[in-house]
Amino acid sequence: MSPSVAPATAALRNVATRLRIDSVRSTTKAGSGHPSTCASAADIVAVLFCDEMRYDPKDAERPDNDRFILSKGHAAPLLYAAWAEVGIVSRAATLTLRELTSDLEGHPTPRLPWVDLATGSLGQGLAAAVGSALNARRIGSDYRTYVMLGDGEMAEGSVWEAAQSGQFHQVDSLCAIIDLNGLGQSRETQFGHDAENVAARWQAFGWHAIVVDGHDIAAVQAAFAEARATKGKPSVLVARTLKGKGISMMEGKPGWHGKALKADEADAAVAELEAQLVPEDGAAPLTIARPSGVVARPDPKASSPVEPPTYTKGELVATREAFGTSLAKLGAADARVVALDADVKNSTFSDRFEKVFPERFYQSFIAEQVMVGMAMGLAARGAIPFAATFAAFLTRASDFVRMAGISQVNVKFAGSHCGVSIGEDGPSQMALEDLSMFRSVPGCAVLYPCDAVSTEKLMAEAAAHPGMAYVRTSRPKTPVIYEPTDSFPVGGSKTLRSSAADVITVVTAGVTVFEALQAAETVATEGVHVRVIDLYSVKPVDVATLLAAGRETGLILTVEDHYSAGGIGDAVCEAVSPQGLRVERVAVPGVPRSGTPEELMDVNGLSARALAETIRRLVSAR
């Protein structure tokens, strides 16, 4: 060993070499993976897991463990190798990488207790890390959050949304690491190895940026110490590295992204890496620093019942307004409830929560991707976040929503200003795809209240739902039709009108409930009896009620202020078509235009007048 290499540094250098060896072996055994990107970050990860981070490797659920998010999720073999190094998994387990029966998947997912969030769709880890850091503040913990990004990933705009958010919230417990290896998948990255240029960009966003040689163990240790000592702003290590470091056939060379070594190549690479192991004479065994803070176990559940609705029948209240009232009530009942906004709090009425619980209200401004990412990070650490904006703009964050579904995190979404019923603002503001987006996410409950009472009750159901939930609210004021004592379980429905003489069932939700009821009243005077079902739970649907109604009336008509694809019509068809029941649909047929809500509802076939005509036509054709 060179006299200039301290014993502890030598030990960490050897850890990094073993991480490279394990990454090569696991990817070669799998026949796929990214050993080159694992090799570039190995020294940094060695320092993180064996020197810098404070955590208990035997207790993944400990709330004051430091957190690590691997935003560049394709380096998963490196993460698994680090776990093997500290005893979380066995080295034999790393050789099951990418196998169907193994939880060590190609990119990390929360099937593993040490993974907070699924990663690999680049550009998401930093936003989630901001949420994780905000959660530390929420529970009064001194745990730190570390997130590793690839340099190619910085081309994603969501990274810079998150950078702005981290600066705004002054989360100094957050430390990002840029693995600046200079090579992307197909070519050199935007900035190559120009670390000073990259650092200047982060500094411009208000971060404390530290340029470091990512292969110099002592320098990396010093950089992390500097970041830990920095207060009032987050820190970022811009670490110059070489892709494929330590493996001469690929070190610093293009064309190796996502390529596992063949068996003979792997043998040569492992032999080369083993030759880089150095003596550790005089080095004390590496030990993991345990958290020093004393923090309670995960947040207690709701400490008090949710205050019931106080509306009276016939009162006109927009469901978006009832959402805000309910959110504040939920916050009073459960300290885990937090709210996130994208600069529309006075339209979604989430400002009612902010007025009571400003310390649990997080502003992302007009950056819906980072709002959802922050919610994911908060949920992963025990909070119950409600992320609210205009539903049309949640579609901007659809990839984040998709990854939240893969992560199976407890995020609740609320989308307001849905459908053509918003009126004159026009199609850019009308959510007409949101039901489809959220219905496609596994395990996500999709709830669509029609009045203030059902909104408050469904908000409580969403909060209690074990996993993702979406609550769709509307802009127009609608009359209260339910009693405060009514219940609205997820997966249920309400039959609002029925008789033994019914010849058609109208299934609808939200604002069109009232149009359907009025249409039913109109045709009843002509001797046509209509059953009306409020399908407030669009996913899961009340299959039993739908089947019974279809069999008893012979025909189901679905009505929705949404495009046809993926909405209420599809949900009902999936439930009843296997039993041979007939379903007709009314939905927004194409791109709408500006107009009054009344005009738009009518021209798109959703008004009471238009629905009455549709009912007459369908019944007469039987």
C-alpha positions as CSV (number, residue, x, y, z in Angstrom):
1,M,0.0,0.0,0.0
2,S,1.3,3.5,-0.9
3,P,2.2,5.5,2.2
4,S,-0.1,8.2,1.0
5,V,-3.2,6.0,1.2
6,A,-4.7,6.0,4.7
7,P,-5.9,2.6,6.0
8,A,-9.6,3.7,6.1
9,T,-9.3,5.1,2.6
10,A,-7.8,1.8,1.4
11,A,-10.7,-0.1,3.0
12,L,-13.3,2.1,1.1
13,R,-11.3,1.7,-2.1
14,N,-11.6,-2.0,-1.7
15,V,-15.3,-1.8,-1.1
16,A,-15.7,0.1,-4.3
17,T,-13.7,-2.5,-6.2
18,R,-15.9,-5.3,-4.8
19,L,-19.0,-3.3,-5.8
20,R,-17.6,-3.3,-9.4
21,I,-16.8,-7.0,-9.3
22,D,-20.3,-7.8,-8.0
23,S,-21.9,-5.6,-10.6
24,V,-20.0,-7.3,-13.4
25,R,-20.8,-10.8,-12.1
26,S,-24.5,-10.1,-11.6
27,T,-25.1,-8.5,-15.0
28,T,-23.1,-11.2,-16.8
29,K,-25.1,-13.9,-15.0
30,A,-28.3,-12.1,-16.0
31,G,-27.2,-11.6,-19.5
32,S,-28.2,-7.9,-19.4
33,G,-27.8,-4.8,-17.4
34,H,-25.5,-1.8,-17.0
35,P,-22.1,-2.6,-15.6
36,S,-20.4,0.4,-17.1
37,T,-22.6,2.9,-15.2
38,C,-22.3,0.9,-12.0
39,A,-18.5,1.1,-12.3
40,S,-18.5,4.9,-12.7
41,A,-20.4,5.4,-9.4
42,A,-18.9,2.7,-7.3
43,D,-16.5,4.9,-5.3
44,I,-19.2,7.3,-4.4
45,V,-21.6,4.5,-3.4
46,A,-18.9,2.9,-1.3
47,V,-18.4,6.1,0.7
48,L,-22.1,6.7,1.0
49,F,-23.0,3.2,2.4
50,C,-19.9,2.5,4.4
51,D,-18.9,5.9,5.7
52,E,-21.4,8.8,5.1
53,M,-25.0,7.6,5.6
54,R,-26.4,6.9,9.1
55,Y,-28.8,3.9,9.0
56,D,-29.5,0.6,10.7
57,P,-29.0,-2.1,8.1
58,K,-31.1,-4.5,10.2
59,D,-34.1,-2.1,10.3
60,A,-35.4,-0.7,7.0
61,E,-38.4,0.8,8.7
62,R,-36.5,2.9,11.2
63,P,-37.9,6.4,10.5
64,D,-34.6,8.3,11.2
65,N,-32.5,6.2,8.7
66,D,-30.8,8.3,6.1
67,R,-32.4,7.7,2.8
68,F,-30.9,7.0,-0.6
69,I,-32.7,7.3,-3.9
70,L,-31.1,5.9,-7.0
71,S,-32.6,8.2,-9.7
72,K,-30.4,6.6,-12.3
73,G,-32.2,3.4,-11.7
74,H,-30.3,1.4,-14.4
75,A,-27.4,1.3,-11.9
76,A,-29.5,-1.1,-9.8
77,P,-26.8,-3.8,-9.7
78,L,-24.5,-1.4,-7.9
79,L,-27.2,-0.7,-5.3
80,Y,-27.7,-4.4,-4.7
81,A,-23.9,-4.9,-4.4
82,A,-23.8,-2.2,-1.8
83,W,-26.5,-4.0,0.2
84,A,-24.5,-7.2,0.0
85,E,-21.5,-5.3,1.3
86,V,-23.3,-4.2,4.4
87,G,-25.2,-7.4,5.0
88,I,-28.7,-6.4,3.8
89,V,-28.7,-9.1,1.2
90,S,-26.4,-12.0,0.5
91,R,-23.8,-11.9,-2.4
92,A,-25.5,-15.0,-3.7
93,A,-28.8,-13.1,-4.0
94,T,-27.1,-10.5,-6.3
95,L,-26.7,-13.3,-8.8
96,T,-30.4,-13.6,-9.1
97,L,-30.6,-10.1,-10.8
98,R,-33.4,-9.7,-13.3
99,E,-34.8,-13.2,-12.7
100,L,-38.6,-13.6,-12.6
101,T,-38.7,-14.9,-9.1
102,S,-36.2,-12.4,-7.7
103,D,-37.0,-9.0,-6.2
104,L,-33.7,-7.7,-7.4
105,E,-35.2,-6.3,-10.6
106,G,-33.6,-4.5,-13.5
107,H,-34.5,-1.2,-11.9
108,P,-35.2,-0.8,-8.2
109,T,-38.8,-1.2,-7.0
110,P,-40.3,-1.1,-3.5
111,R,-40.7,-4.9,-3.6
112,L,-37.5,-4.4,-1.5
113,P,-37.9,-2.8,1.9
114,W,-34.9,-0.5,1.4
115,V,-36.3,1.0,-1.8
116,D,-38.7,3.9,-1.1
117,L,-39.7,4.5,-4.7
118,A,-39.4,2.8,-8.1
119,T,-36.8,4.5,-10.3
120,G,-35.5,4.2,-13.8
121,S,-37.8,6.6,-15.6
122,L,-35.2,9.3,-15.6
123,G,-35.8,12.8,-14.1
124,Q,-38.0,11.7,-11.2
125,G,-35.6,10.9,-8.3
126,L,-34.7,14.5,-7.4
127,A,-38.4,15.6,-7.0
128,A,-39.0,12.6,-4.8
129,A,-35.9,13.4,-2.8
130,V,-37.2,16.9,-2.1
131,G,-40.4,15.3,-0.8
132,S,-38.4,12.9,1.4
133,A,-36.4,15.9,2.8
134,L,-39.7,17.8,3.5
135,N,-40.9,14.8,5.4
136,A,-37.9,14.9,7.7
137,R,-38.8,18.4,8.5
138,R,-42.4,17.5,9.0
139,I,-41.6,14.8,11.6
140,G,-38.7,16.8,13.2
141,S,-36.1,14.3,12.2
142,D,-32.4,14.9,11.3
143,Y,-32.3,12.2,8.7
144,R,-30.7,13.2,5.5
145,T,-31.7,12.3,1.9
146,Y,-29.2,11.4,-0.8
147,V,-30.1,11.1,-4.4
148,M,-27.9,10.0,-7.3
149,L,-28.5,11.3,-10.8
150,G,-26.9,10.4,-14.1
151,D,-25.4,13.3,-16.0
152,G,-27.6,12.5,-19.1
153,E,-30.6,12.7,-16.8
154,M,-30.0,16.4,-16.4
155,A,-31.5,17.0,-19.8
156,E,-34.9,16.3,-18.2
157,G,-36.8,19.4,-17.4
158,S,-38.3,17.8,-14.3
159,V,-34.8,17.8,-12.8
160,W,-34.7,21.6,-12.9
161,E,-38.2,21.9,-11.6
162,A,-37.1,19.9,-8.7
163,A,-33.9,21.9,-8.3
164,Q,-36.0,25.1,-8.0
165,S,-38.3,23.5,-5.5
166,G,-35.4,22.3,-3.4
167,Q,-34.0,25.8,-3.3
168,F,-37.4,27.3,-2.5
169,H,-38.0,25.0,0.4
170,Q,-34.4,25.3,1.6
171,V,-34.1,21.6,2.3
172,D,-30.5,21.5,3.6
173,S,-30.9,17.9,4.6
174,L,-30.9,17.0,0.8
175,C,-27.7,16.1,-1.0
176,A,-27.8,15.3,-4.7
177,I,-24.9,13.5,-6.5
178,I,-24.3,13.9,-10.2
179,D,-22.4,10.9,-11.7
180,L,-20.7,13.0,-14.4
181,N,-19.2,10.1,-16.4
182,G,-19.6,12.1,-19.6
183,L,-21.3,9.4,-21.7
184,G,-25.0,8.8,-22.3
185,Q,-26.6,5.9,-24.1
186,S,-25.8,6.9,-27.7
187,R,-23.2,9.6,-27.4
188,E,-21.4,12.0,-25.1
189,T,-23.7,13.9,-22.8
190,Q,-24.5,17.6,-23.2
191,F,-21.7,18.8,-21.0
192,G,-19.3,15.9,-21.1
193,H,-16.8,16.3,-18.2
194,D,-17.2,20.0,-17.9
195,A,-18.0,19.9,-14.2
196,E,-17.5,23.6,-13.6
197,N,-20.2,24.4,-16.2
198,V,-22.6,21.9,-14.6
199,A,-21.8,23.2,-11.1
200,A,-22.5,26.8,-12.2
201,R,-25.9,25.8,-13.4
202,W,-26.8,24.2,-10.0
203,Q,-25.4,27.3,-8.3
204,A,-27.6,29.5,-10.4
205,F,-30.6,27.4,-9.1
206,G,-29.5,28.3,-5.5
207,W,-27.7,25.0,-4.6
208,H,-24.4,24.6,-2.9
209,A,-22.4,22.9,-5.6
210,I,-19.2,21.0,-4.9
211,V,-17.0,19.8,-7.8
212,V,-15.1,16.6,-6.9
213,D,-13.1,13.8,-8.4
214,G,-15.6,10.9,-8.0
215,H,-12.8,8.4,-7.9
216,D,-10.9,10.1,-5.1
217,I,-12.2,8.5,-1.9
218,A,-10.8,11.1,0.5
219,A,-12.1,13.9,-1.7
220,V,-15.6,12.4,-1.9
221,Q,-15.6,12.0,1.9
222,A,-14.6,15.7,2.3
223,A,-17.3,16.8,-0.2
224,F,-20.0,14.9,1.8
225,A,-18.8,16.5,5.0
226,E,-19.0,19.9,3.4
227,A,-22.5,19.2,2.2
228,R,-23.6,18.1,5.6
229,A,-22.2,21.3,7.1
230,T,-24.1,23.5,4.6
231,K,-27.2,25.1,6.0
232,G,-30.1,27.0,4.4
233,K,-29.8,25.3,0.9
234,P,-29.5,21.9,-0.6
235,S,-26.1,20.6,-1.8
236,V,-25.0,18.8,-4.9
237,L,-21.8,16.9,-5.6
238,V,-20.8,17.2,-9.2
239,A,-18.6,14.2,-9.4
240,R,-16.3,13.6,-12.4
241,T,-16.1,9.9,-13.1
242,L,-15.3,7.5,-15.9
243,K,-17.9,5.2,-17.3
244,G,-16.6,1.6,-16.8
245,K,-13.9,2.8,-14.3
246,G,-11.4,0.0,-13.5
247,I,-12.3,-2.2,-16.5
248,S,-9.9,-1.3,-19.2
249,M,-11.9,-2.7,-22.1
250,M,-14.7,-0.2,-21.3
251,E,-13.3,2.6,-19.2
252,G,-14.1,6.0,-20.7
253,K,-15.2,4.4,-23.9
254,P,-18.5,4.9,-25.8
255,G,-20.7,2.0,-26.9
256,W,-20.8,0.1,-23.6
257,H,-24.1,1.5,-22.3
258,G,-26.5,-1.2,-21.2
259,K,-24.2,-4.0,-22.3
260,A,-23.4,-6.9,-20.0
261,L,-20.0,-8.6,-20.5
262,K,-19.8,-12.0,-22.0
263,A,-18.5,-14.8,-19.7
264,D,-14.9,-14.6,-20.9
265,E,-14.9,-10.8,-20.8
266,A,-16.3,-10.9,-17.3
267,D,-13.6,-13.3,-16.2
268,A,-11.0,-10.9,-17.5
269,A,-12.6,-7.9,-16.0
270,V,-13.0,-9.5,-12.5
271,A,-9.3,-10.6,-12.7
272,E,-8.3,-7.0,-13.5
273,L,-10.4,-5.6,-10.7
274,E,-9.2,-8.1,-8.2
275,A,-5.6,-7.0,-9.0
276,Q,-6.7,-3.5,-7.9
277,L,-7.5,-4.6,-4.3
278,V,-4.9,-3.0,-1.9
279,P,-3.7,-4.1,1.5
280,E,-5.6,-2.7,4.4
281,D,-2.9,-3.0,7.0
282,G,-3.8,-1.0,10.1
283,A,-7.4,-0.3,9.0
284,A,-10.1,-0.8,11.5
285,P,-13.2,-2.7,10.3
286,L,-15.7,-0.4,8.5
287,T,-18.8,0.1,10.6
288,I,-22.1,1.7,9.6
289,A,-23.0,4.8,11.6
290,R,-26.3,4.4,13.2
291,P,-28.8,7.3,13.5
292,S,-28.2,9.4,16.5
293,G,-31.6,11.1,16.7
294,V,-34.5,9.7,18.7
295,V,-37.6,9.8,16.6
296,A,-40.9,8.1,17.2
297,R,-41.9,5.1,15.2
298,P,-44.0,5.9,12.1
299,D,-46.7,8.5,12.5
300,P,-49.7,7.4,14.5
301,K,-53.0,6.9,12.7
302,A,-55.8,9.5,12.8
303,S,-56.1,10.9,16.3
304,S,-59.7,12.0,16.0
305,P,-62.7,11.3,13.8
306,V,-63.2,13.4,10.7
307,E,-65.8,16.2,11.2
308,P,-68.9,15.2,9.2
309,P,-70.4,17.3,6.4
310,T,-72.7,20.2,7.5
311,Y,-74.5,20.9,4.2
312,T,-78.3,21.0,3.8
313,K,-80.2,19.4,0.9
314,G,-80.6,21.7,-2.1
315,E,-77.7,23.9,-1.1
316,L,-75.5,24.8,-4.1
317,V,-71.9,23.9,-3.6
318,A,-69.1,23.1,-6.1
319,T,-67.4,19.8,-5.4
320,R,-64.0,21.6,-5.8
321,E,-65.0,23.8,-2.9
322,A,-66.2,20.9,-0.8
323,F,-62.8,19.3,-1.5
324,G,-61.0,22.2,0.2
325,T,-63.3,22.1,3.2
326,S,-62.8,18.3,3.5
327,L,-59.0,18.6,3.1
328,A,-58.8,20.9,6.1
329,K,-61.0,18.5,8.1
330,L,-58.8,15.6,7.3
331,G,-55.7,17.6,8.3
332,A,-57.3,18.2,11.7
333,A,-58.0,14.5,12.2
334,D,-54.7,13.1,11.0
335,A,-51.3,14.7,11.3
336,R,-50.0,12.6,8.4
337,V,-52.2,14.5,5.9
338,V,-50.3,17.1,3.9
339,A,-51.3,19.1,0.9
340,L,-49.4,20.0,-2.3
341,D,-50.4,22.8,-4.7
342,A,-49.3,23.9,-8.2
343,D,-50.3,27.6,-7.8
344,V,-54.0,27.0,-8.1
345,K,-54.9,26.8,-4.4
346,N,-57.6,29.5,-4.7
347,S,-59.3,27.6,-7.5
348,T,-59.0,24.1,-6.0
349,F,-59.7,25.5,-2.5
350,S,-56.7,23.7,-1.0
351,D,-55.9,27.1,0.5
352,R,-58.4,26.2,3.2
353,F,-55.9,23.6,4.4
354,E,-53.0,26.0,4.1
355,K,-54.8,28.6,6.4
356,V,-55.0,26.0,9.1
357,F,-51.9,23.9,8.6
358,P,-49.3,26.1,6.7
359,E,-46.4,24.0,7.9
360,R,-47.9,21.0,6.1
361,F,-48.7,22.8,2.9
362,Y,-46.1,22.6,0.1
363,Q,-46.1,24.9,-2.9
364,S,-44.6,23.6,-6.1
365,F,-45.8,26.6,-8.3
366,I,-46.6,25.8,-11.9
367,A,-44.6,22.6,-11.9
368,E,-47.0,19.6,-11.8
369,Q,-44.2,17.0,-12.3
370,V,-42.3,18.1,-9.2
371,M,-45.5,18.4,-7.2
372,V,-46.3,14.7,-7.9
373,G,-42.7,13.7,-7.3
374,M,-42.6,15.5,-4.0
375,A,-45.9,13.8,-3.1
376,M,-44.3,10.5,-3.9
377,G,-41.3,11.2,-1.6
378,L,-43.5,12.3,1.2
379,A,-45.8,9.3,0.9
380,A,-42.8,6.9,0.8
381,R,-41.8,8.2,4.3
382,G,-45.2,8.0,5.9
383,A,-47.2,11.1,5.0
384,I,-50.6,11.0,3.3
385,P,-50.2,13.7,0.6
386,F,-53.0,15.2,-1.4
387,A,-51.6,16.7,-4.6
388,A,-54.2,19.0,-6.2
389,T,-54.4,21.0,-9.4
390,F,-56.6,21.3,-12.5
391,A,-57.1,17.8,-13.7
392,A,-56.0,18.7,-17.2
393,F,-52.6,19.6,-15.9
394,L,-52.1,16.4,-14.0
395,T,-51.7,14.8,-17.4
396,R,-48.5,16.7,-17.7
397,A,-47.2,14.5,-14.9
398,S,-48.5,11.2,-16.3
399,D,-45.2,9.5,-16.2
400,F,-44.8,10.4,-12.5
401,V,-48.3,9.1,-11.9
402,R,-47.3,5.9,-13.7
403,M,-44.2,5.5,-11.6
404,A,-46.1,6.2,-8.4
405,G,-48.3,3.3,-9.4
406,I,-45.3,1.0,-9.8
407,S,-44.0,2.3,-6.4
408,Q,-47.4,1.6,-4.9
409,V,-47.1,4.7,-2.8
410,N,-49.9,6.2,-0.8
411,V,-50.4,9.4,-2.9
412,K,-53.8,11.0,-3.3
413,F,-54.6,13.1,-6.3
414,A,-57.3,15.7,-6.7
415,G,-58.2,17.1,-10.1
416,S,-60.6,20.0,-10.5
417,H,-62.1,21.8,-13.5
418,C,-63.0,18.6,-15.3
419,G,-64.8,18.3,-18.7
420,V,-66.7,20.6,-20.9
421,S,-68.7,21.8,-18.0
422,I,-66.0,24.3,-17.1
423,G,-67.2,26.5,-20.0
424,E,-65.6,29.4,-21.7
425,D,-61.9,28.6,-20.9
426,G,-61.9,26.1,-23.7
427,P,-60.3,22.7,-24.4
428,S,-56.8,23.4,-23.1
429,Q,-58.3,23.7,-19.6
430,M,-60.8,20.8,-19.8
431,A,-59.7,17.5,-18.3
432,L,-61.2,14.9,-20.7
433,E,-58.5,12.2,-20.4
434,D,-57.9,12.0,-16.6
435,L,-60.3,9.2,-15.8
436,S,-58.5,7.0,-18.4
437,M,-55.1,7.9,-17.0
438,F,-55.9,7.1,-13.4
439,R,-58.0,4.0,-14.2
440,S,-55.0,2.5,-16.0
441,V,-52.8,2.6,-12.8
442,P,-52.9,-0.7,-10.9
443,G,-54.5,-0.3,-7.4
444,C,-55.6,3.3,-7.9
445,A,-59.1,4.1,-6.7
446,V,-60.9,6.6,-9.0
447,L,-63.7,8.6,-7.3
448,Y,-66.0,11.1,-8.9
449,P,-68.4,12.8,-6.5
450,C,-71.5,14.7,-7.6
451,D,-72.3,16.9,-4.6
452,A,-70.6,18.3,-1.5
453,V,-71.6,15.6,0.9
454,S,-70.3,12.8,-1.4
455,T,-67.1,14.8,-1.9
456,E,-66.3,15.0,1.8
457,K,-67.2,11.4,2.4
458,L,-65.1,10.2,-0.6
459,M,-62.2,12.4,0.5
460,A,-62.1,10.5,3.8
461,E,-62.4,7.2,1.8
462,A,-59.5,8.3,-0.4
463,A,-57.3,9.1,2.7
464,A,-58.0,5.7,4.2
465,H,-57.6,3.8,0.9
466,P,-54.4,1.6,1.1
467,G,-52.6,3.1,-2.0
468,M,-53.2,5.7,-4.7
469,A,-56.5,7.4,-5.1
470,Y,-57.8,10.1,-7.5
471,V,-60.7,12.4,-6.6
472,R,-62.3,14.2,-9.6
473,T,-64.0,17.5,-8.8
474,S,-66.0,19.9,-10.8
475,R,-66.2,23.7,-11.3
476,P,-70.0,24.3,-11.5
477,K,-72.0,24.5,-8.3
478,T,-74.3,21.5,-7.9
479,P,-77.2,20.9,-5.4
480,V,-76.6,18.8,-2.3
481,I,-78.7,15.6,-2.7
482,Y,-77.2,13.3,-0.1
483,E,-77.6,13.2,3.7
484,P,-74.5,13.8,5.9
485,T,-75.1,10.3,7.3
486,D,-74.9,8.6,3.9
487,S,-71.9,6.4,3.3
488,F,-69.8,6.1,0.2
489,P,-67.5,3.1,0.3
490,V,-64.9,2.7,-2.4
491,G,-66.3,0.3,-4.9
492,G,-69.9,1.3,-4.3
493,S,-72.6,3.3,-6.1
494,K,-75.9,5.0,-5.3
495,T,-79.2,4.2,-7.1
496,L,-80.9,7.5,-7.2
497,R,-84.1,6.6,-9.1
498,S,-85.6,3.1,-9.8
499,S,-88.8,1.2,-10.3
500,A,-90.0,-2.2,-11.4
501,A,-91.1,-0.6,-14.7
502,D,-87.6,0.8,-15.6
503,V,-86.7,0.1,-19.3
504,I,-83.2,1.6,-19.3
505,T,-80.5,2.3,-16.7
506,V,-78.4,5.5,-16.9
507,V,-75.0,5.2,-15.2
508,T,-73.2,8.5,-14.7
509,A,-71.2,10.5,-12.2
510,G,-70.3,14.1,-11.3
511,V,-72.1,16.9,-12.9
512,T,-74.0,14.7,-15.4
513,V,-75.9,13.0,-12.5
514,F,-78.2,16.0,-12.4
515,E,-78.7,16.1,-16.1
516,A,-79.6,12.4,-16.1
517,L,-82.1,12.9,-13.2
518,Q,-83.7,15.8,-15.1
519,A,-83.9,13.8,-18.3
520,A,-85.4,10.9,-16.4
521,E,-88.1,13.2,-15.0
522,T,-88.9,14.5,-18.5
523,V,-89.3,11.1,-20.2
524,A,-91.3,9.7,-17.2
525,T,-94.1,12.0,-18.2
526,E,-94.1,10.1,-21.5
527,G,-94.3,6.7,-19.8
528,V,-90.6,5.9,-20.1
529,H,-89.2,4.8,-16.8
530,V,-85.4,5.3,-16.2
531,R,-83.2,4.0,-13.5
532,V,-80.3,6.4,-12.6
533,I,-77.1,5.2,-10.9
534,D,-74.5,7.5,-9.5
535,L,-71.3,5.6,-10.2
536,Y,-69.2,7.7,-7.8
537,S,-66.6,4.9,-7.6
538,V,-65.4,4.7,-11.2
539,K,-62.7,2.2,-10.1
540,P,-63.4,-0.2,-8.6
541,V,-67.0,-0.3,-9.9
542,D,-70.0,-1.7,-8.2
543,V,-70.3,-4.8,-10.4
544,A,-73.2,-6.4,-8.5
545,T,-75.4,-3.3,-8.8
546,L,-74.6,-2.8,-12.5
547,L,-75.3,-6.4,-13.4
548,A,-78.6,-6.3,-11.5
549,A,-79.7,-3.1,-13.2
550,G,-78.7,-4.3,-16.6
551,R,-80.6,-7.5,-16.2
552,E,-83.7,-5.8,-14.8
553,T,-83.9,-3.0,-17.4
554,G,-82.3,-4.7,-20.4
555,L,-80.1,-1.7,-21.4
556,I,-77.4,0.4,-19.9
557,L,-76.6,4.0,-21.0
558,T,-73.4,5.5,-19.7
559,V,-73.0,9.3,-19.6
560,E,-69.8,11.1,-18.8
561,D,-68.2,14.5,-19.2
562,H,-65.0,12.9,-20.5
563,Y,-63.8,11.4,-23.8
564,S,-65.1,7.9,-24.5
565,A,-61.8,6.1,-24.2
566,G,-61.0,4.8,-20.8
567,G,-63.8,6.5,-18.8
568,I,-67.1,5.5,-17.2
569,G,-68.3,3.7,-20.4
570,D,-65.3,1.5,-20.5
571,A,-65.5,0.8,-16.8
572,V,-69.1,-0.3,-17.1
573,C,-68.5,-2.4,-20.2
574,E,-65.6,-4.2,-18.5
575,A,-68.0,-5.0,-15.6
576,V,-71.1,-6.2,-17.5
577,S,-70.2,-7.1,-21.1
578,P,-68.9,-10.6,-20.1
579,Q,-72.4,-11.3,-19.0
580,G,-73.8,-10.3,-22.4
581,L,-75.4,-7.0,-21.3
582,R,-75.8,-4.2,-23.8
583,V,-74.1,-0.8,-23.1
584,E,-74.6,2.4,-25.0
585,R,-72.5,5.4,-24.4
586,V,-72.7,9.2,-24.3
587,A,-69.3,11.0,-24.0
588,V,-67.6,14.0,-25.4
589,P,-67.2,13.0,-29.0
590,G,-64.3,15.2,-30.1
591,V,-62.2,18.2,-29.3
592,P,-64.6,20.8,-27.8
593,R,-64.5,24.5,-28.1
594,S,-65.2,27.5,-25.9
595,G,-68.8,28.3,-24.9
596,T,-71.0,28.5,-21.9
597,P,-71.3,25.4,-19.8
598,E,-74.9,25.0,-20.8
599,E,-74.1,25.3,-24.5
600,L,-71.2,22.9,-24.3
601,M,-73.1,20.3,-22.3
602,D,-75.9,20.4,-24.9
603,V,-73.9,20.3,-28.0
604,N,-71.9,17.4,-26.7
605,G,-75.0,15.4,-25.9
606,L,-74.7,15.7,-22.1
607,S,-77.6,18.1,-21.2
608,A,-80.9,16.9,-19.9
609,R,-82.5,17.8,-23.2
610,A,-80.0,15.9,-25.2
611,L,-80.1,12.9,-22.9
612,A,-83.9,12.8,-23.0
613,E,-83.7,12.5,-26.8
614,T,-81.1,9.8,-26.6
615,I,-83.2,7.8,-24.1
616,R,-86.3,8.1,-26.4
617,R,-84.3,6.9,-29.4
618,L,-82.7,3.9,-27.6
619,V,-86.0,2.8,-26.0
620,S,-88.0,3.1,-29.2
621,A,-85.4,1.1,-31.1
622,R,-85.7,-1.9,-28.9
